[in-house]
Amino acid sequence: MASVVRMPSVLAGASEAAIASWLVAPGDSVAVGQPLAEIETEKALVEYAAEEAGVVGRLVLAVGDTGEIGEPIAVLVADGETDADIDAALGSGAPAPAQAPAPAPTAPAVTPATSAPQDAPADAPAPSGTWSMGHRPPESVVDGTSTTNGHQSPAGVDGSRIFASPLVRKIAGERGIDLAAIAGTGPNGRIVRRDLEQFLAAQPERVEPEPVQAPAPVQASTPVVAGDRLVPHTPMRRAIARRLTESKATTPHFYMVTECVVDEVLELRKRINESSPVKISVNDFVVMAVGAAFRDVPEANVTWSDEGLVEHGSVDISIAVATEGGLVTPVLRGVDGKRLSDIARESQDLAGRARERRLRQDELEGGTLSVSNLGMYGTLEFSGIINPPQSGLLAVGAAKQQPVVTDGAVTIATVMRCTLSIDHRALDGALAARWLAAFTTRLEHPLGTIV
C-alpha cells in the first residue's frame, strides 16, 4: 500500500519547515535510513532519512516549498501501484499527478501556468511542486539548480498570478520585497528561495545610493530617523527572540557565580597540544568538568516538565556556537563517559556543521545544560538565558591573572569566572550550589577527571 511521507518535526518548537532540496526523484528506490531530502527550519538544515523502504511515487512539495509539521511531502509506493493508489493514500483532496514539462510554444512570451481545476482529466498538468513516478521533475526540483527551461519573465507585470513558494512569500513579506521584480527559476517559473537569495545578494549595490526607507510601518519603540537603517529580522533571529522571550517570561531564573583557578588547566592543555593530533581548547576542559560534576551530583541532572521532574540517565550538554545568522546549541551526548580528546573532536565537528547549517535533527534536541563561552572575546563575566527545556546554562568568562589569597598569602593566579543560570523549578539553591562546587573542583584539578 502507498505510504505517505510527512514533514518531520526537525526542531523542537518548530511548526513548519521547508524543502531545501530533494535527494531522490520519482521512480527511485529507497531503503530505510537513506536520505530523502534536506529540510530547512529557522535554525538548521538537516537531512531527513526514509523510515521505510519503497519506490518514490510522488513528490508533493517542491524545492523551497514550506509545509506544516505532519503535512504530506512525498509518497512511497510498492510494485504495481499507480497514481490512483497515491491519490487514495493522500486522500480525496490530493493533487493530480504532473507530467514532464512540455516544449515551450513558439510565442514571444511565457505565460505562467495555473493550477488545474478539480475536475481536470487525470493527465492534466498538476500544480507546480507535485511530481509523480514516471514523470521525473526537472533538475531544478531535484537538486535546486537551474535548467535549460529558461527564466520566466517577471510575474505580475501584466496582472497575472505570481508563482512563489510559501517560504519565499513569507520572507518577501517580512522584508517588503516586490516578488514581481524577481525572475523565477523553479518549475513553471516558480520563484524559489535560491532566486530570492540571489536577488537579495545583488540588492545592496542597487539600493545603496538610494535613501533607505522602511518597507513597512515600523513596529518599534525607537523610530527610524534620517541616517538610520532598518535591517529586517531573519527567520533565525525571530526564532531566537521568541525562544528567549519565552524563557525569561516562563522560567524562574536565579544565578550563582564561581571563580576557578585554571593555571593547572592551561599548563595541561599546553602539554597535551604539543603531541595530541586533536587540539584541545579550554572549553573542552570546561565541558569535561561539567560532565564530571553531574557524575558527582547526579540528582542535579534533571529538567522540569508539567508532569514531573525528568531524571536523565545520560549527561547531555549543549555547546553554544555563534553562526552568521545567530546562536545554535548542538548537543554532546554522554559527556560524563567521554575522553577529553573525544569531547574536543565531537565539539569541533558539531561547531563546523552548525556554521554550515548541516546539523541533524537529533543533534539539536535534548540536553540538561548549555555551556556558553565568551572568554575568547575578553568578556570577564556574564549571565546567560536558559535554553528551554533545559534547566541551566553555564556562562564562561575570560581567564585573567589576578591576586588571590591562599593560606593567608597573596599570590598571582589565573582566574576564570563562571556564572550558572538555573531554573528554580527544577533545582533549589542548595542543590545548584553543590553542583557548582563540584564543577569548580573538577576544573581546578583536571588530572583527577582525565584519569
C-alpha positions in Angstrom: 0.0 0.0 0.0 1.2 3.5 -0.8 2.9 5.2 2.2 2.7 8.9 2.8 5.9 10.6 4.0 5.1 13.6 6.2 7.0 16.7 7.2 9.1 15.7 10.2 9.4 17.7 13.4 13.1 18.5 12.8 13.4 21.1 15.6 11.8 21.5 18.9 9.2 24.3 18.8 9.1 24.5 15.0 5.6 24.4 13.5 6.7 24.3 9.9 9.8 23.6 7.7 10.8 23.9 4.1 12.2 21.6 1.5 15.7 22.8 0.8 16.5 20.1 -1.7 15.2 16.7 -2.8 17.9 13.9 -2.7 15.6 11.5 -4.6 13.3 11.7 -7.6 10.1 9.8 -8.6 10.9 6.3 -9.6 13.9 6.0 -7.3 14.0 3.0 -4.9 14.9 4.0 -1.4 15.9 1.9 1.6 15.4 2.5 5.3 17.8 5.1 6.5 18.5 6.6 3.0 18.3 10.4 3.0 15.3 11.6 1.1 15.5 15.4 1.4 17.2 18.3 3.1 14.7 20.0 5.5 15.3 23.6 6.4 14.0 25.3 9.6 14.7 28.7 11.1 17.9 27.4 12.7 19.2 24.4 10.8 19.4 22.5 7.6 19.0 18.8 8.3 18.9 15.6 6.3 15.6 13.6 6.6 16.0 9.8 6.1 13.4 7.3 5.0 11.7 5.4 7.8 10.6 2.6 5.5 11.6 1.2 2.1 9.7 1.7 -1.2 9.8 3.5 -4.5 9.3 7.3 -4.7 5.8 7.6 -6.3 5.3 11.4 -5.9 7.0 14.5 -4.5 4.2 16.6 -3.1 6.3 19.7 -2.2 8.8 21.3 -4.5 12.2 22.8 -3.5 11.6 25.9 -1.5 8.0 25.0 -0.5 7.0 25.2 3.2 4.8 22.7 4.9 3.4 22.4 8.4 4.7 19.5 10.6 2.9 16.4 9.7 1.8 17.6 6.2 2.5 15.2 3.3 5.7 15.9 1.4 6.1 12.6 -0.6 4.5 9.2 -1.3 6.3 5.9 -1.4 4.7 3.0 -3.4 5.2 -0.7 -3.9 5.5 -2.6 -7.2 2.3 -2.4 -9.3 0.8 0.6 -7.5 -0.3 3.6 -9.7 -1.2 7.2 -9.4 -4.7 6.2 -8.2 -3.1 4.4 -5.2 -1.1 7.6 -4.5 -4.3 9.7 -4.6 -6.0 7.3 -2.3 -3.2 7.5 0.2 -3.2 11.3 0.1 -7.0 11.5 0.3 -9.6 12.8 -2.0 -8.1 16.3 -2.0 -4.8 15.1 -3.4 -3.5 17.0 -6.4 -3.3 15.2 -9.8 0.0 13.8 -11.0 2.2 16.1 -13.0 3.6 15.5 -16.5 7.0 16.3 -17.6 7.2 19.9 -18.8 6.1 20.2 -22.4 8.1 22.1 -25.0 7.5 25.8 -24.9 5.2 27.2 -27.6 6.6 29.4 -30.3 5.3 32.5 -28.7 7.3 35.6 -27.8 6.4 35.4 -24.1 5.8 32.7 -21.5 2.6 32.8 -19.6 2.6 31.4 -16.0 0.8 28.1 -15.6 -2.3 28.0 -13.5 -3.5 25.2 -11.2 -5.6 22.5 -12.8 -9.3 22.6 -11.9 -10.6 19.9 -9.6 -12.5 18.2 -12.5 -9.4 18.2 -14.8 -8.6 14.9 -16.6 -6.1 12.6 -15.0 -3.4 13.5 -17.5 -3.7 17.3 -16.9 -0.6 19.1 -15.5 -0.6 19.3 -11.7 0.1 22.4 -9.7 3.8 23.1 -9.7 5.7 21.3 -7.0 3.8 17.9 -7.4 5.7 15.3 -9.4 4.7 11.6 -9.9 6.5 8.4 -10.7 7.1 8.2 -14.5 7.2 12.0 -14.8 10.6 12.9 -13.5 10.8 16.5 -12.3 13.3 18.9 -13.9 16.7 19.0 -12.2 15.7 22.3 -10.6 13.3 20.4 -8.4 15.7 17.6 -7.5 18.9 19.5 -6.7 18.0 23.1 -6.7 20.0 24.0 -9.8 18.7 26.0 -12.8 17.8 24.2 -16.0 17.6 25.0 -19.7 13.9 25.7 -19.4 14.8 29.3 -19.1 13.9 32.1 -16.8 10.3 33.2 -16.7 9.7 36.9 -17.2 8.8 38.8 -14.0 5.4 37.7 -12.9 2.7 40.1 -12.1 3.7 42.8 -14.5 0.6 42.0 -16.7 -1.7 41.3 -13.8 -1.1 37.6 -13.9 -0.5 35.4 -10.8 2.9 35.4 -9.3 4.2 31.8 -8.6 6.3 31.6 -5.5 6.9 29.1 -2.7 5.2 29.9 0.7 8.7 30.3 2.3 9.6 32.9 -0.3 6.3 34.8 0.1 6.9 34.8 3.9 10.4 36.2 3.7 9.5 38.7 1.0 6.6 39.9 3.1 8.8 40.4 6.1 11.4 42.4 4.0 8.9 44.3 1.9 10.1 42.8 -1.4 8.0 43.0 -4.5 8.1 39.5 -6.0 7.2 40.9 -9.4 10.8 42.1 -9.6 12.3 38.6 -9.3 12.6 36.1 -12.1 11.8 32.5 -11.0 13.9 29.5 -12.0 11.7 26.9 -10.4 9.1 24.7 -12.1 6.8 26.7 -14.3 8.8 29.8 -13.4 8.1 29.5 -9.7 10.2 31.8 -7.5 12.1 29.6 -5.1 14.4 30.6 -2.2 17.5 30.5 -4.4 16.0 33.2 -6.6 15.2 35.4 -3.6 18.7 34.9 -2.1 20.3 35.9 -5.4 18.1 38.9 -5.6 18.9 40.0 -2.1 22.6 39.4 -2.7 22.6 41.9 -5.6 20.2 44.3 -3.8 22.7 46.3 -1.6 24.6 47.6 -4.7 21.4 48.7 -6.3 19.8 50.4 -3.3 22.8 51.8 -1.5 22.8 55.2 -3.3 19.0 55.5 -2.7 17.6 56.9 0.6 16.7 54.0 2.9 13.0 53.6 3.5 11.3 51.2 5.8 9.5 48.5 3.8 6.5 48.6 6.2 5.3 50.6 9.2 7.9 50.1 11.9 6.6 48.5 15.0 9.4 49.5 17.3 9.9 51.7 20.3 12.8 53.5 18.6 11.7 55.4 15.5 13.8 55.2 12.3 15.1 58.6 11.6 17.2 60.1 8.9 20.6 58.4 8.8 19.3 55.2 10.4 18.9 52.0 8.5 16.3 49.3 9.3 17.6 45.8 8.9 14.7 43.3 8.7 14.8 40.3 11.0 15.9 37.0 9.6 13.7 33.9 10.4 16.5 32.6 12.7 16.7 35.9 14.6 12.9 35.9 15.1 13.2 32.3 16.4 15.9 33.3 18.9 13.9 36.3 20.1 10.8 34.2 20.5 12.5 31.4 22.4 14.5 33.7 24.7 11.5 35.9 25.5 9.5 32.7 26.3 12.4 31.5 28.5 12.6 34.7 30.6 8.9 35.0 30.9 8.1 31.4 31.9 11.4 30.1 33.6 12.3 31.5 37.0 16.0 32.1 36.7 18.4 32.5 39.6 22.2 32.9 39.3 25.4 31.7 41.0 29.0 32.8 40.3 32.2 30.9 40.9 35.8 31.7 40.4 38.0 28.9 39.1 41.8 28.9 39.3 42.8 27.5 35.9 46.6 27.6 35.9 46.7 23.8 36.0 44.2 23.5 33.1 46.2 25.9 31.0 49.5 24.1 31.7 48.0 20.7 31.0 46.3 21.9 27.8 49.7 23.2 26.6 51.4 19.9 27.2 48.6 17.9 25.6 48.6 20.0 22.4 52.3 19.6 21.9 51.7 15.9 21.0 48.0 15.4 20.5 46.6 15.1 16.9 43.3 16.7 18.2 43.8 20.2 19.5 42.2 20.8 22.9 40.5 24.0 23.8 39.8 25.5 27.3 36.2 25.0 26.5 36.8 21.2 26.1 38.1 21.1 29.7 35.0 23.1 30.8 32.7 20.6 29.1 34.6 17.7 30.7 34.3 19.3 34.1 30.5 19.8 33.6 30.1 16.1 32.8 32.1 15.1 35.8 30.1 17.4 38.1 26.9 15.7 37.0 28.5 12.4 37.8 29.4 13.7 41.2 25.9 15.2 41.8 23.6 13.1 39.7 20.4 14.5 41.3 21.1 17.8 39.5 20.8 16.1 36.1 17.1 16.9 35.8 14.8 19.0 33.7 11.3 20.4 34.5 8.1 19.1 32.9 4.5 19.8 33.9 4.1 16.1 34.8 7.2 15.9 37.0 11.0 16.1 37.1 12.7 14.2 34.3 15.8 12.4 35.7 18.2 11.9 32.8 20.3 8.7 32.6 22.8 10.4 30.3 24.7 13.6 30.7 23.9 15.5 27.5 25.4 19.0 27.2 24.7 21.7 24.6 27.6 23.9 23.4 26.7 27.4 22.2 28.0 28.1 18.6 27.9 31.5 17.1 26.9 31.4 13.4 26.4 34.0 10.8 22.6 34.0 11.5 22.6 33.6 15.2 23.3 31.2 18.1 22.9 27.5 17.7 23.2 24.9 20.5 24.1 21.4 19.3 24.2 18.7 21.9 27.1 16.5 23.0 25.8 13.1 24.2 27.1 11.1 27.2 29.7 13.7 28.1 30.4 12.1 31.5 31.8 8.9 29.8 33.9 10.6 27.1 37.6 11.1 27.0 38.9 14.7 26.6 40.0 14.0 23.0 36.5 12.7 22.1 34.9 15.8 23.5 37.3 18.0 21.5 36.8 16.1 18.3 33.0 16.0 18.5 32.7 19.6 19.6 34.8 20.7 16.6 32.6 18.6 14.3 29.3 20.0 15.7 30.5 23.6 15.6 31.7 23.2 12.0 28.4 21.7 10.8 26.4 24.2 12.9 28.0 27.1 10.9 27.2 25.3 7.7 23.6 24.7 8.9 24.0 20.9 8.4 23.1 19.5 11.8 20.9 16.5 12.1 17.6 16.6 14.0 18.8 14.6 17.0 21.8 16.9 17.4 19.6 19.9 18.3 17.3 18.2 20.8 17.6 17.4 24.5 20.3 18.2 26.9 20.3 19.3 30.6 22.6 22.3 30.5 24.3 24.6 27.9 27.8 25.9 28.0 28.3 29.4 26.5 31.9 30.7 26.4 32.7 34.3 25.6 36.1 34.3 27.3 37.9 34.4 23.9 36.4 37.9 23.4 37.8 39.1 26.7 34.4 39.1 28.5 35.1 38.7 32.2 31.6 37.8 33.4 28.1 37.5 32.0 24.8 35.8 32.7 23.0 33.7 30.1 19.3 32.9 29.4 18.4 29.2 29.8 17.6 27.4 26.6 14.2 25.6 27.2 13.5 22.9 28.2 17.0 22.7 29.8 17.4 23.5 33.4 20.6 25.5 33.3 23.3 27.5 31.4 26.9 27.9 32.4 28.3 31.3 31.2 32.2 31.1 31.0 34.3 34.3 31.1 37.9 35.1 30.2 40.8 33.6 32.2 42.8 36.6 33.7 45.6 36.8 36.1 44.7 38.5 39.4 45.8 38.4 43.1 44.4 35.6 45.1 44.8 34.7 48.8 45.9 31.1 49.5 46.6 30.0 53.1 46.9 33.7 54.2 49.4 34.6 51.5 48.7 36.7 48.4 49.8 35.1 45.1 49.1 35.7 41.4 46.8 33.1 39.7 44.8 32.8 36.5 41.2 33.0 37.4 38.1 32.4 35.3 34.6 33.4 36.4 31.7 31.2 35.6 28.0 32.2 36.1 25.4 29.4 36.5 21.8 30.3 35.4 19.4 27.8 37.0 15.7 27.0 36.5 14.4 27.3 40.1 11.5 24.9 39.3 14.0 22.1 38.7 16.8 22.8 41.2 16.8 24.5 44.5 19.7 26.8 45.6 21.5 24.2 47.8 21.5 21.6 45.1 22.7 24.0 42.5 25.4 25.2 44.9 26.6 21.6 45.4 26.8 21.1 41.7 28.7 24.4 41.1 31.2 23.5 43.8 31.8 20.0 42.2 32.3 21.7 38.8 34.8 24.2 40.3 36.8 21.3 41.9 36.8 19.3 38.7 38.0 22.2 36.6 40.7 23.3 39.1 42.0 19.7 39.2 41.7 18.4 35.7 44.1 15.4 36.1 41.7 13.8 38.5 39.0 14.0 35.9 41.1 12.7 32.9 42.5 9.6 34.6 
